[in-house]
Amino acid sequence: MLAPDDVLLLDVMDTLVVDPFHSGVIPGFFGLSLRELLAQKHPDAWVRFERGELEPAEMLRSFFADGRAFDHAAFERAVRGGYAFVEGVEPLLRELAARGVVMHALSNYPCWYRWIEEELALSRYVAWTFVSCVTGYRKPAPEAYAHAARALGVPPARCVFVDDRAPNVEAAIDAGMRGIVFESAPQLRRALGL
């Protein structure tokens, strides 16, 4: 599926890097299940943080809908310590980079993406080009995909978008890109025709 002149646009969380929110690190920090945490967190503070509209301290103060206090520094340490490559992904990225595949992140994430870089050095393989806190666009908004293709100067049809969330992939396909729903590193390898 991947042609020599294609650009690979990659979601980061739970596609390349384990998401501390979904892996249980963040809910566990609070002694909650994921379901309980989702019911108690502020309805839009995290989304606004991902769009770059809230600074970290402001987001942390409003993390819970009821405004409860918690140890922000300990929370940030827990989040930072929860980052790891999804199993099998780093060798695949290394192989793709060795083949000269152009790869860019197209990620919904806040400024904490810099922590991922510090912990994992993801930019050895994937450029942090389209992170929502910088661009202001979150998937699955059509402009997230249009902006990426426009900024790269390539037609959407030359972009292959990979994400673990089907609605984001469907939106990329609607925008004229090719899309792959990520399930595992071996599955992605097959889908890319490697």
C-alpha distance (Angstrom), angle and dihedral (degrees) to the residues before:
residue distance angle dihedral
M1 . . .
L2 3.81 . .
A3 3.81 112.0 .
P4 3.83 121.7 -160.0
D5 3.82 94.0 -105.6
D6 3.81 96.5 43.7
V7 3.79 123.2 117.1
L8 3.79 116.6 -137.7
L9 3.81 113.7 -142.3
L10 3.78 111.7 -165.7
D11 3.76 134.0 -164.9
V12 3.80 109.0 -139.1
M13 3.80 111.6 -156.2
D14 3.81 113.2 76.3
T15 3.80 89.1 -8.5
L16 3.80 100.4 67.2
V17 3.80 102.9 -3.7
V18 3.80 130.2 37.4
D19 3.81 108.7 -108.6
P20 3.83 109.6 -130.3
F21 3.79 88.7 -150.8
H22 3.80 95.5 58.5
S23 3.81 96.7 32.2
G24 3.78 89.8 64.0
V25 3.82 98.5 -108.3
I26 3.82 94.9 113.2
P27 3.82 97.9 39.6
G28 3.82 88.8 44.6
F29 3.80 91.2 53.0
F30 3.80 87.8 62.8
G31 3.81 95.3 39.0
L32 3.79 90.2 -115.1
S33 3.78 136.1 122.0
L34 3.79 116.8 -116.1
R35 3.79 89.3 -106.8
E36 3.80 92.0 52.6
L37 3.79 91.9 47.1
L38 3.80 92.6 50.4
A39 3.81 89.6 51.6
Q40 3.81 92.7 50.8
K41 3.80 104.7 39.2
H42 3.77 122.3 96.4
P43 3.82 109.8 -85.3
D44 3.81 97.6 -125.0
A45 3.82 110.8 7.2
W46 3.82 93.7 98.7
V47 3.82 93.5 47.0
R48 3.80 90.1 49.9
F49 3.82 88.8 48.4
E50 3.81 89.6 52.4
R51 3.81 90.1 52.0
G52 3.80 90.7 52.4
E53 3.81 92.7 -112.3
L54 3.82 95.2 120.0
E55 3.78 129.4 49.3
P56 3.82 115.2 -131.7
A57 3.82 95.0 -104.0
E58 3.80 91.3 50.3
M59 3.80 92.4 48.9
L60 3.79 92.0 48.5
R61 3.81 91.8 51.2
S62 3.81 89.2 53.3
F63 3.82 98.4 35.8
F64 3.80 92.7 113.5
A65 3.79 121.8 50.0
D66 3.81 90.1 -130.4
G67 3.81 92.6 51.3
R68 3.83 94.1 -123.0
A69 3.78 117.9 173.8
F70 3.80 124.4 -116.1
D71 3.80 137.7 162.8
H72 3.80 102.4 -78.0
A73 3.80 95.7 -173.0
A74 3.81 92.6 51.7
F75 3.79 90.1 46.8
E76 3.80 91.8 52.2
R77 3.82 90.3 49.3
A78 3.81 90.0 51.5
V79 3.80 92.0 50.2
R80 3.77 93.1 47.1
G81 3.79 91.6 48.1
G82 3.81 91.1 52.2
Y83 3.80 96.8 66.4
A84 3.81 117.1 107.6
F85 3.78 135.6 142.2
V86 3.79 115.4 -89.5
E87 3.80 107.2 -105.8
G88 3.81 112.1 -78.3
V89 3.80 95.2 2.1
E90 3.80 100.6 106.2
P91 3.84 95.1 57.6
L92 3.81 88.8 48.2
L93 3.81 91.8 50.6
R94 3.80 89.6 47.7
E95 3.80 90.4 52.9
L96 3.80 93.2 46.8
A97 3.81 91.2 49.4
A98 3.83 90.5 49.2
R99 3.81 88.4 53.4
G100 3.81 89.5 54.1
V101 3.81 96.1 -112.2
V102 3.80 110.8 164.2
M103 3.81 108.4 -128.1
H104 3.80 130.4 -174.6
A105 3.78 131.6 176.5
L106 3.81 115.6 -117.5
S107 3.78 97.7 -175.1
N108 3.78 141.1 160.0
Y109 3.79 99.5 -139.8
P110 3.80 141.6 122.5
C111 3.79 129.3 -120.1
W112 3.81 87.9 -72.2
Y113 3.81 86.3 86.9
R114 3.82 83.0 89.5
W115 3.81 88.1 65.4
I116 3.80 89.4 55.0
E117 3.78 88.4 52.6
E118 3.80 92.0 49.0
E119 3.81 92.6 47.9
L120 3.83 100.8 39.4
A121 3.84 107.4 14.8
L122 3.80 89.8 -134.2
S123 3.81 90.7 171.7
R124 3.81 88.6 75.5
Y125 3.80 83.0 80.9
V126 3.81 110.5 10.8
A127 3.81 127.8 40.5
W128 3.82 114.5 -130.9
T129 3.80 90.2 -130.5
F130 3.80 106.1 136.3
V131 3.79 111.6 33.8
S132 3.80 114.0 154.0
C133 3.81 94.9 -129.8
V134 3.82 88.2 60.7
T135 3.81 101.5 35.8
G136 3.82 96.9 36.1
Y137 3.83 89.8 -135.2
R138 3.80 122.6 114.8
K139 3.77 126.1 -165.3
P140 2.98 131.8 -84.6
A141 3.83 89.5 36.2
P142 3.84 108.0 109.7
E143 3.80 91.1 -128.8
A144 3.82 91.1 62.6
Y145 3.80 89.3 66.3
A146 3.81 97.2 35.5
H147 3.79 90.8 51.2
A148 3.82 92.1 51.6
A149 3.81 94.4 50.5
R150 3.80 91.8 43.9
A151 3.81 93.3 48.8
L152 3.81 91.3 48.7
G153 3.80 91.5 47.1
V154 3.78 93.0 -129.1
P155 3.81 131.5 119.5
P156 3.82 113.0 -104.6
A157 3.82 89.4 -115.7
R158 3.82 88.7 68.6
C159 3.80 91.2 57.4
V160 3.80 123.4 90.0
F161 3.79 110.8 -163.2
V162 3.81 122.4 -159.6
D163 3.81 124.4 -168.7
D164 3.79 136.3 150.9
R165 3.82 90.6 -131.8
A166 3.80 116.0 79.1
P167 3.85 95.6 -152.4
N168 3.81 89.9 58.5
V169 3.81 91.0 49.7
E170 3.81 91.7 47.0
A171 3.81 89.6 52.5
A172 3.81 90.5 50.9
I173 3.80 90.1 51.5
D174 3.81 89.5 49.2
A175 3.82 86.8 53.5
G176 3.82 90.1 56.5
M177 3.80 99.4 -97.9
R178 3.77 128.0 122.0
G179 3.76 113.3 -112.6
I180 3.78 141.7 -157.0
V181 3.80 125.4 -169.0
F182 3.80 105.4 -139.1
E183 3.80 116.9 -129.5
S184 3.80 103.5 153.4
A185 3.79 141.0 -21.5
P186 3.84 93.1 -99.5
Q187 3.82 91.0 49.2
L188 3.82 91.1 49.4
R189 3.79 91.0 48.5
R190 3.84 89.7 54.8
A191 3.81 92.6 44.6
L192 3.81 90.5 53.2
G193 3.81 90.2 51.0
L194 3.80 95.8 -117.5
